[in-house]
């Protein structure tokens, strides 16, 4: 053996060799061989045996061969190196790991001495990104161009149970050329297969390889159809301007409206990112839209929008979302991604969050994208600005938790936002003009547990508000007169509220052999002074217009949803809660209670531009009863909530929901009932049933359906159907939905689909079919 080593040392093999074996080898040769090295590293070889042919100038390694050289790792049953041709042939279950981690599997590999070029038979390739190639034969030239003959490409993993089963998707091609210098994959004579079925054929196309995250080039075109816009196809082009900067330009041709063009610039910085989107069209057939609509009256239409989000430091962030357009419906009509919501807000904000402290400052402009010339959009408010700061002190103050809050807002709107309710009464969502409020509040509470288990929570709070209004006097005066109220308004108002209260809970524990039960009576008593100005119709109310009194809000200290309105007087909230757990996994909860206005003016019976307290169940000194109950057992749950009239116990509002979740099937249903509320614009009772189901009927496959049935109108107001497939390399979905106005029977339908094939294609579309 050593004589062989000495002879090999004299050979000019073009590399530096260090021959050795791993533990357990039956034969070995070990030496640092310094021979006319063209490579830039040593080769480590391990094998069961080495065979030297001095006449033929070959070295053959046999049995468990392992070679390491310049970042390459090669494993095979047999490796033969020829000095004359400077080629290395590996045979038998060959595995070659390249410098970038890509793995090649083959029956036989014939490569140069530096492992850069060569020929491979029966090849399989696995890249570091889990993309895979297979080919009958492959060649590699210049160290960076690989050509696969009768090749197959996919980003899906093979099925473990059925390795012979085709992957979810694959591309078969006569030739696949992998240019590792340009980082591209070119497919020639390609055929695309999905779920084993051939769907499409292309003579040639090119994509970036797995090492490229961003590359300039055309993206996949997508078709669409809309009755007003016509059939269309978009052609997007992605420009990779820099590693952190890109531009996507899109040309979409509509059969009815002509050429639509858009561009989106995106820039990623260390602290955040921002984007700018522009789009425009010169409509060719505006008469395709309904006469007199925004879409019909504007030919040259365009928009510019920008979004940004940045982290100043771990606690502070700021950003913006702003849209400007030539008319109020362009972005929605043409589906500009990120800007086509029916209701949206353009805003700039600054926020801070630290432990139990919160800060938010923002300016907003609310928008409604609609085709009505003079509609809801003109009635929306501009907020300049809104401000909210909350701080909860970490250390106890006087043995309790102290919270401080500052809140303010200033609102302006050009036109009145009102809804006619009939009988000469309007609900004024907002009055033209300006109004503002600044609030400072401090809350304190502490909890004590006395012997016997009684929980006592004393409560103390101070609040001060400054309010100003600059409304149209004629509008407000006319509304006051229609309700038989004095037309008095105030430009400024200062009010203060002092709260002292106590929250008492007395949990009583019952146990049996198989269950545990807790019965907890609770009484909350809050004493406050009457609130200044609440009897006046012109009191600003922009953020407290939604008021739902049910079991979940029974023990809220202030049941108004915002800060513009505030509770006053003396109020007691009383309830009884039950909870139980059983050894078989069953869980039960229930709550029943009522609220009482004990002294002072009832704030929920006070005049309000939007009737915030009307039909709430709190407008009388003795409130309606509220109750809730729920049961849960191994993925199944049923819950109910209701509000009952305080005099005759008739149901005024009710919700019942049922849900069941298993590994294969999810079901949910909800019934809702709301008694007629004429002052809200609902002269009749409202009842509806909502249902939804999702079925996983096969591995990775699921189907879904949902529906809303209006019981009073005896019509389905909304329904949708969907089909979805999802695995690690493929996402596919189809959906259909229809919504119906139960009064006019006007219907809106849409068909949506999306297809995402990892590394190859990512497209989605929502096609209106009205």
Helices and strands as residue ranges (DSSP letters): H 2-9, E 16-19, E 31-33, E 42-46, E 49-53, E 58-69, E 72-82, E 87-97, E 103-112, E 118-126, E 132-141, E 145-154, E 169-179, E 184-194, E 197-208, E 217-218, E 222-226, E 230-242, E 245-254, E 258-269, E 272-282, G 286-288, H 294-297, E 300-311, E 316-325, H 330-333, E 343-354, E 357-368, G 377-379, E 382-392, E 401-413, E 417-422, E 425-430, E 433-449, E 454-471, H 473-482, E 492-511, E 515-528, G 551-553, E 570-582, E 587-599, G 603-605, E 625-633, E 636-644, E 651-661, E 665-674, G 678-680, E 686-698, E 701-710, E 715-726, E 730-740, E 747-757, E 761-768
